[in-house]
Amino acid sequence: MKKIFAALLSASFLLSPMVVSQASADDHRRPPVVVQKRVIVEKKIVRPHWKKGYRVNASERRRFHDVNDYRRYRLAPPPRGYRWVRADNDYLLIGITSGVITSIIAGR
């Protein structure tokens, strides 16, 4: 029994390099698998054109929505002669008569 076990053990030591070399040779004959991924990242850069001191004309004022409940949006109460408006997800404090922007709060 010991002799059979010793013979099998020595045969496994002798045959293992041949099995490994055969497996590695098979890998070299097979063409490599190339996985190509196409990743498209779209970046949208938004440059706000609202600046302090900018005079808003009448056509732009039509697009604005008045913010009557300014506390809901955590805005300070507007001074006399000014009002909060919402334009493109931003809150602007503009003068009622002049249309000049005095403050800008970026919305979320």
VEXFINU-636448 format. One line per 4 residues: number of its first residue (from 0); their letters; for each residue z, y, x of N, C-alpha, C. Coordinates in Angstrom, 2 decimals. Layout:
N
NUM	a	Z:Y:X:Z:Y:X:Z:Y:X; ...
//
This chain:
108
0	mkki	0.00:-1.19:0.81:0.00:0.00:0.00:0.00:1.26:0.86; 0.79:1.21:1.93:0.86:2.37:2.82:-0.48:2.61:3.51; -1.15:1.52:3.85:-2.44:1.65:4.52:-3.49:2.27:3.59; -3.47:1.89:2.32:-4.43:2.45:1.36:-4.15:3.93:1.15
4	faal	-2.87:4.25:1.03:-2.50:5.65:0.83:-2.87:6.49:2.04; -2.65:5.98:3.24:-3.00:6.70:4.47:-4.51:6.87:4.57; -5.27:5.85:4.17:-6.73:5.95:4.23:-7.26:6.98:3.24; -6.70:7.01:2.04:-7.13:8.01:1.05:-6.75:9.42:1.48
8	lsas	-5.58:9.56:2.09:-5.15:10.87:2.55:-6.03:11.37:3.68; -6.36:10.49:4.63:-7.23:10.91:5.74:-8.65:11.18:5.25; -9.11:10.43:4.26:-10.45:10.66:3.72:-10.52:12.01:3.00; -9.43:12.36:2.32:-9.43:13.65:1.63:-9.44:14.80:2.63
12	flls	-8.75:14.64:3.77:-8.78:15.67:4.81:-10.16:15.79:5.45; -10.85:14.67:5.58:-12.16:14.69:6.21:-13.25:15.18:5.26; -13.13:14.88:3.97:-14.18:15.23:3.03:-14.03:16.66:2.46; -12.84:17.25:2.55:-12.64:18.58:1.95:-13.51:19.66:2.59
16	pmvv	-13.72:19.70:3.92:-14.63:20.73:4.46:-16.07:20.57:3.98; -16.51:19.33:3.77:-17.88:19.11:3.30:-18.04:19.60:1.86; -17.03:19.38:1.04:-17.09:19.82:-0.35:-17.10:21.34:-0.42; -16.27:21.97:0.40:-16.21:23.44:0.42:-17.51:24.02:0.94
20	sqas	-18.09:23.44:1.98:-19.34:23.96:2.52:-20.47:23.79:1.50; -20.46:22.67:0.77:-21.48:22.45:-0.25:-21.36:23.49:-1.37; -20.12:23.81:-1.78:-19.90:24.80:-2.84:-20.32:26.19:-2.38; -20.00:26.55:-1.14:-20.39:27.86:-0.66:-21.91:27.95:-0.48
24	addh	-22.56:26.82:-0.11:-24.02:26.82:0.01:-24.67:27.01:-1.35; -24.07:26.43:-2.40:-24.61:26.62:-3.75:-24.50:28.08:-4.19; -23.45:28.74:-3.77:-23.28:30.14:-4.14:-24.34:31.02:-3.49; -24.76:30.71:-2.29:-25.75:31.53:-1.60:-27.15:31.32:-2.17
28	rrpp	-27.42:30.17:-2.75:-28.74:29.91:-3.31:-28.92:30.56:-4.67; -27.82:30.78:-5.35:-27.88:31.36:-6.68:-28.09:32.87:-6.56; -28.98:33.45:-7.34:-29.17:34.91:-7.25:-27.90:35.63:-7.74; -27.58:36.73:-7.12:-26.36:37.45:-7.52:-26.52:38.07:-8.92
32	vvvq	-25.44:38.10:-9.62:-25.43:38.68:-10.96:-25.05:40.15:-10.82; -25.92:41.03:-11.26:-25.68:42.46:-11.17:-25.41:42.99:-12.57; -24.28:43.60:-12.72:-23.91:44.18:-14.00:-24.09:45.69:-13.88; -24.95:46.22:-14.72:-25.19:47.66:-14.68:-24.59:48.30:-15.92
36	krvi	-23.77:49.31:-15.70:-23.18:50.03:-16.81:-23.73:51.44:-16.80; -23.99:51.90:-17.97:-24.50:53.26:-18.10:-23.43:54.07:-18.83; -22.81:54.96:-18.11:-21.74:55.77:-18.67:-22.27:57.19:-18.83; -22.20:57.67:-20.05:-22.65:59.01:-20.34:-21.44:59.84:-20.76
40	vekk	-21.18:60.88:-20.01:-20.06:61.75:-20.32:-20.64:63.09:-20.75; -20.36:63.44:-21.99:-20.86:64.71:-22.50:-19.73:65.73:-22.41; -19.99:66.77:-21.71:-19.01:67.84:-21.59:-19.53:69.05:-22.35; -18.70:69.52:-23.20:-19.07:70.68:-23.98:-18.20:71.84:-23.52
44	ivrp	-18.83:72.80:-22.95:-18.11:73.96:-22.45:-18.25:75.07:-23.48; -17.12:75.47:-23.98:-17.12:76.53:-24.97:-16.57:77.79:-24.30; -17.37:78.78:-24.25:-16.93:80.05:-23.68:-16.71:81.03:-24.82; -15.46:81.35:-25.08:-15.23:82.28:-26.18:-15.75:83.68:-25.82
48	hwkk	-16.41:84.28:-26.76:-16.93:85.61:-26.49:-15.99:86.69:-27.00; -14.81:86.28:-27.46:-13.84:87.26:-27.93:-13.05:87.77:-26.73; -12.99:89.07:-26.60:-12.21:89.71:-25.54:-11.48:90.89:-26.12; -10.37:91.23:-25.49:-9.62:92.40:-25.95:-10.49:93.64:-25.78
52	gyrv	-10.44:94.50:-26.77:-11.23:95.72:-26.72:-12.63:95.57:-27.28; -13.03:94.35:-27.60:-14.37:94.12:-28.15:-14.40:94.62:-29.59; -15.43:95.37:-29.93:-15.58:95.89:-31.28:-16.40:94.90:-32.09; -15.81:94.44:-33.17:-16.45:93.46:-34.05:-17.29:94.22:-35.06
56	nase	-18.58:93.86:-35.16:-19.44:94.56:-36.12:-19.31:93.92:-37.50; -19.94:94.50:-38.47:-19.79:94.08:-39.87:-20.33:92.68:-40.11; -21.42:92.31:-39.45:-21.98:90.97:-39.67:-21.05:89.88:-39.13; -20.35:90.17:-38.03:-19.40:89.20:-37.51:-18.15:89.13:-38.38
60	rrrf	-17.76:90.24:-38.96:-16.57:90.26:-39.81:-16.75:89.40:-41.06; -17.96:89.21:-41.51:-18.21:88.38:-42.69:-17.88:86.91:-42.43; -18.00:86.49:-41.18:-17.71:85.09:-40.84:-16.21:84.82:-40.75; -15.41:85.86:-40.60:-13.98:85.70:-40.40:-13.28:85.36:-41.71
64	hdvn	-12.17:84.68:-41.59:-11.32:84.37:-42.74:-10.00:85.11:-42.54; -9.59:85.85:-43.51:-8.32:86.57:-43.41:-7.17:85.59:-43.41; -6.18:85.87:-42.57:-4.97:85.06:-42.51:-3.88:85.85:-43.22; -3.61:85.51:-44.48:-2.59:86.21:-45.24:-1.20:85.67:-44.94
68	dyrr	-1.10:84.36:-44.75:0.19:83.73:-44.47:0.30:83.50:-42.96; 0.54:84.55:-42.20:0.55:84.46:-40.74:1.76:83.69:-40.23; 2.83:83.63:-40.99:4.01:82.87:-40.55:3.70:81.37:-40.52; 2.84:80.93:-41.37:2.45:79.51:-41.39:1.82:79.10:-40.07
72	yrla	1.10:80.00:-39.44:0.44:79.73:-38.17:1.25:80.23:-36.98; 2.50:80.62:-37.24:3.43:81.11:-36.21:2.88:82.34:-35.49; 2.35:83.25:-36.26:1.86:84.51:-35.72:2.85:85.61:-36.06; 2.90:86.61:-35.20:3.77:87.76:-35.44:3.20:88.59:-36.58
76	pppr	4.05:89.32:-37.30:3.51:90.16:-38.37:2.62:91.26:-37.78; 1.48:91.50:-38.41:0.57:92.51:-37.86:1.14:93.92:-38.06; 0.92:94.80:-37.10:1.36:96.19:-37.29:0.54:96.87:-38.38; 0.99:98.04:-38.78:0.28:98.80:-39.81:-1.12:99.16:-39.32
80	gyrw	-2.11:98.88:-40.14:-3.50:99.19:-39.79:-4.22:98.04:-39.10; -3.56:96.89:-38.95:-4.16:95.73:-38.31:-4.05:94.53:-39.24; -4.86:93.50:-38.97:-4.78:92.27:-39.75:-5.17:91.09:-38.86; -4.63:89.93:-39.22:-4.98:88.70:-38.53:-6.19:88.07:-39.22
84	vrad	-7.15:87.62:-38.43:-8.30:86.90:-38.95:-8.49:85.64:-38.12; -9.13:84.66:-38.73:-9.44:83.42:-38.03:-10.93:83.35:-37.77; -11.28:83.16:-36.51:-12.69:83.08:-36.12:-12.86:81.95:-35.13; -13.64:80.94:-35.50:-13.94:79.82:-34.61:-12.68:79.18:-34.04
88	ndyl	-11.70:78.91:-34.87:-10.45:78.26:-34.51:-9.58:79.13:-33.60; -9.84:80.41:-33.54:-9.01:81.37:-32.82:-8.47:82.38:-33.81; -7.33:82.95:-33.49:-6.73:83.98:-34.34:-6.85:85.31:-33.61; -7.44:86.27:-34.29:-7.67:87.59:-33.71:-6.90:88.63:-34.50
92	ligi	-6.27:89.55:-33.78:-5.64:90.70:-34.41:-6.59:91.86:-34.23; -7.18:92.30:-35.34:-8.18:93.37:-35.26:-7.73:94.56:-36.09; -8.19:95.72:-35.67:-7.92:96.93:-36.44:-8.77:96.95:-37.70; -8.16:97.37:-38.81:-8.88:97.34:-40.09:-10.03:98.34:-40.10
96	tsgv	-9.79:99.54:-39.63:-10.84:100.57:-39.70:-11.78:100.52:-38.52; -11.26:100.25:-37.32:-12.12:100.30:-36.14:-12.80:98.98:-35.83; -12.16:97.84:-36.14:-12.74:96.53:-35.83:-12.56:96.14:-34.38; -11.64:96.78:-33.67:-11.39:96.48:-32.26:-10.35:95.36:-32.17
100	itsi	-10.63:94.39:-31.32:-9.72:93.26:-31.12:-8.60:93.71:-30.19; -7.35:93.53:-30.64:-6.21:93.91:-29.80:-5.44:92.71:-29.27; -5.56:91.55:-29.94:-4.86:90.37:-29.49:-5.64:89.12:-29.88; -5.56:88.09:-29.02:-6.27:86.84:-29.26:-5.28:85.69:-29.07
104	iagr	-5.21:84.80:-30.05:-4.39:83.59:-29.95:-5.35:82.41:-30.10; -5.36:81.53:-29.11:-6.24:80.35:-29.17:-5.64:79.32:-30.10; -6.46:78.83:-31.04:-6.01:77.80:-31.97:-6.13:76.42:-31.38; -5.53:75.45:-32.06:-5.59:74.08:-31.57:-6.80:73.38:-32.13
//
